[in-house]
Amino acid sequence: MTLNRTRIYIIFLFFWIVPYSAAAFAGNFREAHDLSLFVDNHIPLWPPALVLYALYFPLVFFTFILVKDLNISKKGIYAFVVSALITFSFFIVVPTKMPRPTLVADGFFDNALNNVWMLDTAKNAFPSQHVAFSFVCAFILATAYKKWGWFFVLIASAIAISTVLIKQHYVWDIFGGLAVAVFAYWWAFVRSEKVAVASKALES
């Protein structure tokens, strides 16, 4: 199948939505593990961090719209799918959960965070798919727009930090998500380039 921009975006939407939804549904019937660290207990709950957390959605949603280079988009969707499959595998094989504190809704951000907690499962914590997808998309955008690379990585970093401030993830989850993103990007961009160079060398 020849990948064009439309097909790439359809693949992106599928792997953004379906695996996580399937894992969330499966998590209702399985016991999940608590991987919290000592440091997690000392990170305060800060509902206004929800503003940074929400940056995830435009960052991920618009990545494959903003990237015009078809070659980067093809490698990018490969990286995105790899990160989706890795995180999904962890969710199925080693389900984890994030214990949430009691939140008394008192103000806009408290109410908004309560709504997020109701909509988004506390399970499927490690590795953070929120972090993995944020960094994968940041790396893809940084490849397409090198001068703005620092900006996209900064956004992904802010999103990652926000996940622990609103008690969606452990500290472990951030590092796990980042590791997945780095591996997926390396696999799709760096490794594929080395394979292409090696193939040309053999042909010559």
C-alpha positions as CSV (number, residue, x, y, z in Angstrom):
1,M,0.0,0.0,0.0
2,T,1.3,3.4,-1.0
3,L,1.3,5.8,1.9
4,N,-0.1,9.3,1.1
5,R,-0.9,12.1,3.5
6,T,-4.5,10.9,3.9
7,R,-3.6,7.3,4.7
8,I,-0.9,8.4,7.1
9,Y,-3.4,10.5,9.0
10,I,-6.0,7.6,9.1
11,I,-3.3,5.3,10.5
12,F,-2.3,7.9,13.0
13,L,-5.9,8.3,14.3
14,F,-6.4,4.6,14.5
15,F,-3.2,4.0,16.6
16,W,-3.9,7.1,18.7
17,I,-7.3,6.0,19.8
18,V,-7.9,2.3,19.4
19,P,-5.1,0.6,21.3
20,Y,-5.4,2.8,24.4
21,S,-9.2,2.4,24.4
22,A,-8.9,-1.4,24.1
23,A,-6.4,-1.5,26.9
24,A,-8.6,0.7,29.1
25,F,-11.5,-1.7,28.5
26,A,-9.4,-4.7,29.2
27,G,-8.1,-3.0,32.4
28,N,-11.6,-3.2,33.9
29,F,-11.2,-6.9,34.3
30,R,-7.7,-7.2,35.5
31,E,-5.8,-6.4,38.7
32,A,-3.4,-3.5,38.2
33,H,0.0,-2.9,40.0
34,D,1.0,0.2,41.9
35,L,4.5,1.4,40.9
36,S,4.6,4.6,42.9
37,L,8.0,5.7,44.3
38,F,8.9,7.5,47.5
39,V,9.3,10.7,45.5
40,D,5.8,10.5,44.1
41,N,4.3,11.0,47.6
42,H,6.1,14.3,47.9
43,I,5.0,15.8,44.5
44,P,2.1,18.1,45.3
45,L,-1.2,17.9,43.4
46,W,-1.5,21.1,41.4
47,P,-4.7,21.2,39.3
48,P,-3.6,24.3,37.2
49,A,-1.0,22.1,35.6
50,L,-4.0,20.8,33.6
51,V,-3.3,23.7,31.2
52,L,0.1,22.1,30.3
53,Y,-1.4,18.6,30.2
54,A,-4.0,19.7,27.7
55,L,-1.2,20.9,25.3
56,Y,-0.9,17.2,24.5
57,F,-4.0,17.1,22.3
58,P,-3.1,19.9,19.8
59,L,0.6,18.8,19.7
60,V,-0.3,15.2,18.8
61,F,-3.4,16.0,16.7
62,F,-1.7,18.5,14.4
63,T,1.7,16.8,14.0
64,F,0.9,14.9,10.8
65,I,-1.0,17.9,9.5
66,L,1.9,20.3,10.0
67,V,4.6,18.0,8.5
68,K,4.6,18.6,4.8
69,D,7.6,16.4,3.9
70,L,6.1,13.0,2.9
71,N,9.3,11.1,3.7
72,I,9.3,12.5,7.3
73,S,5.6,11.8,7.6
74,K,6.2,8.1,6.5
75,K,9.0,7.6,9.0
76,G,7.0,9.6,11.6
77,I,4.0,7.3,11.4
78,Y,6.3,4.3,11.7
79,A,7.7,5.8,14.9
80,F,4.2,6.6,16.2
81,V,2.9,3.1,15.5
82,V,6.0,1.5,17.2
83,S,5.4,3.7,20.3
84,A,1.7,2.8,20.3
85,L,2.4,-0.9,20.1
86,I,5.1,-0.9,22.8
87,T,2.9,1.0,25.3
88,F,-0.1,-1.1,24.4
89,S,2.0,-4.3,25.1
90,F,2.9,-3.0,28.5
91,F,-0.7,-2.1,29.3
92,I,-1.8,-5.7,28.5
93,V,1.1,-7.7,29.9
94,V,1.9,-5.5,33.0
95,P,-1.2,-3.4,33.9
96,T,-0.5,-0.6,36.3
97,K,-2.6,2.0,38.0
98,M,-2.1,5.5,39.5
99,P,-3.6,6.0,42.9
100,R,-5.4,9.3,43.0
101,P,-5.8,11.6,46.0
102,T,-9.2,12.8,47.1
103,L,-9.9,16.1,45.4
104,V,-12.5,18.5,46.8
105,A,-13.8,20.5,43.8
106,D,-13.3,24.1,44.7
107,G,-12.8,26.2,41.7
108,F,-12.4,26.0,37.9
109,F,-9.2,23.8,37.8
110,D,-10.4,21.5,40.5
111,N,-13.7,20.8,38.7
112,A,-11.8,20.5,35.4
113,L,-9.4,17.9,36.8
114,N,-12.3,16.0,38.4
115,N,-13.8,15.7,34.9
116,V,-10.5,14.5,33.4
117,W,-10.2,11.9,36.1
118,M,-13.7,10.7,35.3
119,L,-13.0,10.5,31.6
120,D,-9.5,9.1,31.7
121,T,-8.8,5.8,33.4
122,A,-6.3,5.7,36.3
123,K,-4.9,2.5,34.8
124,N,-2.5,2.0,31.9
125,A,0.0,4.2,33.7
126,F,3.4,2.7,32.8
127,P,4.9,3.7,30.5
128,S,3.0,7.0,30.0
129,Q,1.5,7.0,26.5
130,H,0.8,10.7,27.1
131,V,4.5,11.3,27.4
132,A,5.6,8.8,24.7
133,F,3.3,10.3,22.1
134,S,4.2,13.9,23.1
135,F,7.9,13.3,22.6
136,V,7.5,11.2,19.4
137,C,5.5,14.0,17.9
138,A,7.9,16.6,19.2
139,F,10.8,14.7,17.6
140,I,9.0,14.4,14.3
141,L,8.2,18.1,14.3
142,A,11.8,18.9,15.3
143,T,13.0,16.9,12.3
144,A,10.7,18.7,9.9
145,Y,11.3,22.2,11.5
146,K,14.8,22.1,12.8
147,K,14.9,25.7,13.9
148,W,11.9,25.1,16.1
149,G,13.0,21.8,17.5
150,W,13.8,23.2,21.0
151,F,10.3,24.6,21.2
152,F,8.5,21.3,20.4
153,V,10.7,19.4,22.9
154,L,10.0,22.1,25.5
155,I,6.3,21.6,25.0
156,A,6.6,17.8,25.3
157,S,8.7,18.3,28.5
158,A,6.1,20.6,30.0
159,I,3.4,18.0,29.2
160,A,5.5,15.3,30.8
161,I,5.9,17.3,34.0
162,S,2.2,18.1,34.2
163,T,1.3,14.4,34.2
164,V,2.8,14.0,37.7
165,L,1.4,17.3,39.0
166,I,-2.2,16.3,38.3
167,K,-1.5,12.7,39.5
168,Q,-2.1,11.0,36.2
169,H,1.3,9.3,36.2
170,Y,4.2,8.3,38.4
171,V,7.7,9.6,37.9
172,W,8.6,6.2,36.5
173,D,5.9,6.6,33.9
174,I,7.6,9.8,32.5
175,F,11.0,8.1,32.1
176,G,9.3,5.0,30.6
177,G,7.3,7.1,28.1
178,L,10.4,9.1,27.1
179,A,12.4,5.8,26.6
180,V,9.7,4.5,24.4
181,A,9.7,7.7,22.3
182,V,13.5,7.8,21.9
183,F,13.5,4.1,20.9
184,A,10.6,4.5,18.4
185,Y,12.2,7.6,16.8
186,W,15.6,5.8,16.6
187,W,14.0,2.8,15.0
188,A,12.0,4.8,12.4
189,F,14.5,7.5,11.6
190,V,18.1,6.6,12.6
191,R,18.0,2.9,12.1
192,S,16.1,3.1,8.8
193,E,18.7,5.6,7.5
194,K,21.5,3.3,8.4
195,V,19.8,0.3,6.7
196,A,19.2,2.4,3.6
197,V,22.9,3.4,3.5
198,A,24.0,-0.2,4.0
199,S,21.7,-1.4,1.2
200,K,23.1,1.2,-1.2
201,A,26.6,0.1,-0.3
202,L,25.8,-3.5,-1.0
203,E,24.3,-2.7,-4.3
204,S,27.3,-0.7,-5.4
